[in-house]
Amino acid sequence: MRSAAFVLAAALLATPVLADEAGESPVAVTRSLSVPLSADGKLVIDETWGELEVVAWDKAEVAVEFDARSSKTYPAEKLAKATEKLQRFGVEAEAVSAGEVRVTGLNPSASLGSPFGGKSGVQTHYKLRVPRGATLVVRHGVGSVDVKGFTGDVDVGGGTGEVNLDLGLGLESAVEASTRVGDIQLPAVLREVGDSKRRVLVGESYSYRPTTAERRVVARLSVGSIELR
């Protein structure tokens, strides 16, 4: 049973972007929302895809900015239908307990006529600002994940794309990283310690477990590259 659960409605703006010379315009949908989270709380991000950027800050809240854009342009008579399609994409934030927030990407369901859930031709970008000391858990689909500035535990899992963690990693952090297909880039201080990167089929893995660790950092990706800093 969830305690103190609620969902904040997002501010929605759907507008055509600047028209091209032919008089056609791409379409963009933007949403923004925020929800309180304590400095040492936990944030879970799930079912996102496209570009995900998570930045640490010193406020006791999670702020979310989302936009979805069409990759093609539309004449004026088709803008309404194109906008309706984009409005099916979005994001919601829910406080599942006093110390935990969940942010979930909203995506159309796949169907026989749209096997990818209508994602074809749509570009999405999420930017989250999160308390610096919070625990962060990310489960992302296809696309890129950029995380910067956190001092708490970080656990990122992705499908296909790139994971970049800029966390000032040193010997005080326990680190695990793996790809099924792809490479792992490490800072110099971690290349000299822990288990050497080892080839698993066409992927790589790395593990460093100090006797005492101030935090735990995990990055897993099916296909793509991981960079840890």
Protein Blocks (a to p, Z undefined) as FASTA:
>chain_A
ZZhiacdddddddddddddfkopacddddddddddddfklccddehiahjddddddfbdc
dddddddddfbdcdfklmmmmmmmmmmgccddddfbfkbccdddddddddfklmnnomgo
pacdddddddfkbccdddddedddddehiabdcddddfbdcddddehpafkbccddddfb
dcddddfklmmgcjddddehjaccdddddfbdfbdcddddfbdcdddZZ
